[in-house]
Amino acid sequence: MYFLNNATFHSVVLHHVGNKQNGDALRHSKFPLKLDEETGELLKTYFLSKFKSEELFQFTHSSDLELNEVYTYVTEIFDNPESLVEQSQHLATFLYEQCTHPKIKGGEFYVVYFKDCVIDKKGVDAVGLFKSENKETFLKIYPQGDNFEVESQQGININKLDKGCLIFNTESENGYRVAVVDNTNRNMEAQYWVDDFLQLKVREDNYYQTANTLEMYKDYVTKQLPEEFEMNRVDQADLLNRTMDFFKNKEEFTMQDFTQEILQQPEVIDSFDAYRTEYQNEHDLMLSDDFNISEGAVKKQQRVYKSVIKLDKNFHIYVHGDRSKIEHGEDYKGKFYKIYFDEEK
């Protein structure tokens, strides 16, 4: 978990990075920005307000971490903050070299040195890399004599960060701990930021373990389990609800406790173990049998753990718990669900 509420600027350098494929220019700055207090606070909002996910990444390289360009330049900045301008120029040049898809938009590229960030309750410095790609039209209205004048201007919406990353100065030997924002389209040309420029991979931490275990289990219950065992949608909803309660109410996950408490039947447990192995191989995952449950990952997965039974185009039944209060059957009119309740609200 990281906190940015008290983070402060040390220095900000701005470059313009065009699209190399389209022949656009790369323009370097030679000095940090000079900012008044109000502008600095606006930029801080622009840079940091969208960092909310607990999912963290780390720099990687296919052969040697030291060959990851961004990792190397950022390490130089941490070792010598006075080299920020020089290293930011290297970063801008390297980003320019990755802008080879014709649909990648040029824009402003900021390199920022932050102090007083907090990660795992420890104060650390951080380097932020941000790129603005989309401009919006704003109207400027001002008095002119006995009348008013209106003109349009292109600018950046400080509430809409396009691309950003925060590299926290911790665990450098493992590629640092990196938070990422990428609000542009998740298509091939947009992946250059994470894959080609930053060269990141997801950290296999508690967030990773919690999120992927929940995702894998949801797939098992909704896709594999009905194929192997007689199970209706109510039973599936009950399993998903009990699973979410398990993750909400426990601090630690152990596979043995989970399977015994939720799946219970030996043949279902065996089926799940086989599916888990296949799922990990197919998705190139390494899931642990034991880990501390990430509250943030549980909250995110809860959005897709909705237990909804859709009946033709007529009704939706939302199942939140207590399997005994809903029954499934069939009579001369067709299939039906019978629902019991204590109070109508």
C-alpha angles and dihedrals in degrees: 000000000000132000127203102176094109098034114132135194120254096174140340126206122189127201133169116235116192130187108280092198090058094046095252120156132258111218121191127202119220098201139038119261118270106226133183118220096261095049090046091056091049091051091047089055090048094049103040112024095084096054101102108123118099091212109115133193137197135213116260142175132195094238112009131005090219088066092063101105098207091047090052096047093045091049088055089053093051091048092048116014090187088070091066095112094048095045092043088057089054089049092050091049092050091048089050089054090056094052095091101126111094092226096056109111123226119231150139116313117203127195112193134183112212131192131195098034115151126218123170088354092301126115114238140165119243139196117220125203116193135173128192114204107160126066127198131205117246129187118228115201121190137162118261115185109301092345142047132253127212126200134169125234134185116233149144122275105227090209093059114065109183102196132358146149135190118209110200117208096240134100092016091165089063096045098275125267111282132190117202138201120187113165098166123098116300093232130121097274092050094056092072089089097060102023106033105025106031097022095208136169129194115266112242093229133133092286090053093047094047097045096045095044091053092046092048093048092049089054090050094051096045101037114019105030097059090052094056103034137033103261133150127206093265091058090049091050091049091053092049092048093049090047092053090049089051092055094042096051101042131068096201132043123214118177093219093054091044097051094043094049101039109024096028100167114095094223091052091048090052090049091050093049091054092047091048092055092047092046093052092050093047094048097035093239134151108208120185126222091223131034143136111268115245111223091202092055091048091052091050094048091047088072091064096036091080111143102216126161111201115204112198106291095309110074145015120202117202110205114202102164150305101084091199092071095066128060132186125211148137134235138164090293094053139260118341146180120219114206126194124201141169102213136018115221 
